[in-house]
Amino acid sequence: MSMHDVLKRPLVTEKGITKKDSEATLSFEVALDANKIQIRQAVEKLFNVKVAAVRTATFDGKLRRRGRFAGYRSDWKKAYVRLEPGQKVPEFTEM
């Protein structure tokens, strides 16, 4: 699995931006079958930073309705990546 397959997209939310500014922690949507080691290697290679810790959470897809039709959203996985002290936090708008 390549690093672009592991990291799907950065999560740019209010909580994610607060964590990025205060705790030097980045948040990403990642592949469901990606493990913490693969996530660490992808972030280090893509952003040229050192990673201190990786935390992951898996979410089940929610039931969504459109009129009489019902379906489920896809399951997804989130990763919080904390950088080592002294590392420059990358801006996602510079990519």
Contacts in CASP RR format, 6 or more apart in sequence:
PFRMAT RR
TARGET T0000
AUTHOR 0000-0000-0000
METHOD contacts of the structure
MODEL  1
MSMHDVLKRPLVTEKGITKKDSEATLSFEVALDANKIQIRQAVEKLFNVK
VAAVRTATFDGKLRRRGRFAGYRSDWKKAYVRLEPGQKVPEFTEM
1 31 0 8 1.000
1 33 0 8 1.000
1 34 0 8 1.000
1 38 0 8 1.000
3 41 0 8 1.000
3 42 0 8 1.000
3 45 0 8 1.000
3 46 0 8 1.000
5 31 0 8 1.000
5 34 0 8 1.000
6 30 0 8 1.000
6 31 0 8 1.000
6 34 0 8 1.000
6 38 0 8 1.000
6 39 0 8 1.000
6 42 0 8 1.000
7 28 0 8 1.000
7 29 0 8 1.000
7 30 0 8 1.000
7 39 0 8 1.000
7 42 0 8 1.000
7 43 0 8 1.000
7 46 0 8 1.000
8 28 0 8 1.000
8 29 0 8 1.000
8 30 0 8 1.000
8 31 0 8 1.000
9 28 0 8 1.000
9 29 0 8 1.000
10 26 0 8 1.000
10 27 0 8 1.000
10 28 0 8 1.000
10 29 0 8 1.000
10 92 0 8 1.000
11 27 0 8 1.000
11 28 0 8 1.000
11 29 0 8 1.000
11 78 0 8 1.000
12 92 0 8 1.000
13 27 0 8 1.000
15 27 0 8 1.000
16 25 0 8 1.000
16 27 0 8 1.000
19 25 0 8 1.000
19 27 0 8 1.000
19 80 0 8 1.000
20 26 0 8 1.000
20 27 0 8 1.000
20 89 0 8 1.000
21 89 0 8 1.000
23 82 0 8 1.000
24 82 0 8 1.000
24 83 0 8 1.000
24 85 0 8 1.000
24 87 0 8 1.000
24 89 0 8 1.000
25 80 0 8 1.000
25 81 0 8 1.000
25 82 0 8 1.000
25 83 0 8 1.000
26 43 0 8 1.000
26 80 0 8 1.000
26 81 0 8 1.000
26 83 0 8 1.000
26 89 0 8 1.000
26 90 0 8 1.000
27 78 0 8 1.000
27 79 0 8 1.000
27 80 0 8 1.000
27 81 0 8 1.000
28 39 0 8 1.000
28 43 0 8 1.000
28 78 0 8 1.000
28 79 0 8 1.000
28 81 0 8 1.000
29 76 0 8 1.000
29 77 0 8 1.000
29 78 0 8 1.000
29 79 0 8 1.000
30 39 0 8 1.000
30 56 0 8 1.000
30 77 0 8 1.000
30 78 0 8 1.000
30 79 0 8 1.000
31 77 0 8 1.000
32 58 0 8 1.000
32 75 0 8 1.000
32 76 0 8 1.000
32 77 0 8 1.000
34 42 0 8 1.000
34 77 0 8 1.000
34 79 0 8 1.000
36 54 0 8 1.000
36 56 0 8 1.000
36 79 0 8 1.000
39 54 0 8 1.000
39 56 0 8 1.000
39 79 0 8 1.000
39 81 0 8 1.000
40 51 0 8 1.000
40 54 0 8 1.000
40 81 0 8 1.000
43 49 0 8 1.000
43 51 0 8 1.000
43 81 0 8 1.000
44 50 0 8 1.000
44 51 0 8 1.000
47 90 0 8 1.000
49 83 0 8 1.000
49 84 0 8 1.000
49 87 0 8 1.000
49 88 0 8 1.000
49 90 0 8 1.000
50 83 0 8 1.000
50 84 0 8 1.000
50 87 0 8 1.000
51 81 0 8 1.000
51 82 0 8 1.000
51 83 0 8 1.000
51 84 0 8 1.000
52 82 0 8 1.000
52 83 0 8 1.000
52 84 0 8 1.000
52 85 0 8 1.000
53 81 0 8 1.000
53 82 0 8 1.000
54 79 0 8 1.000
54 80 0 8 1.000
54 81 0 8 1.000
54 82 0 8 1.000
55 79 0 8 1.000
55 80 0 8 1.000
55 82 0 8 1.000
56 77 0 8 1.000
56 78 0 8 1.000
56 79 0 8 1.000
56 80 0 8 1.000
57 77 0 8 1.000
57 78 0 8 1.000
57 79 0 8 1.000
58 75 0 8 1.000
58 76 0 8 1.000
58 77 0 8 1.000
58 78 0 8 1.000
59 75 0 8 1.000
59 76 0 8 1.000
59 77 0 8 1.000
59 78 0 8 1.000
60 75 0 8 1.000
61 72 0 8 1.000
61 73 0 8 1.000
61 74 0 8 1.000
61 75 0 8 1.000
61 76 0 8 1.000
62 72 0 8 1.000
62 73 0 8 1.000
63 70 0 8 1.000
63 71 0 8 1.000
63 72 0 8 1.000
64 70 0 8 1.000
64 71 0 8 1.000
64 72 0 8 1.000
64 73 0 8 1.000
65 71 0 8 1.000
83 89 0 8 1.000
END
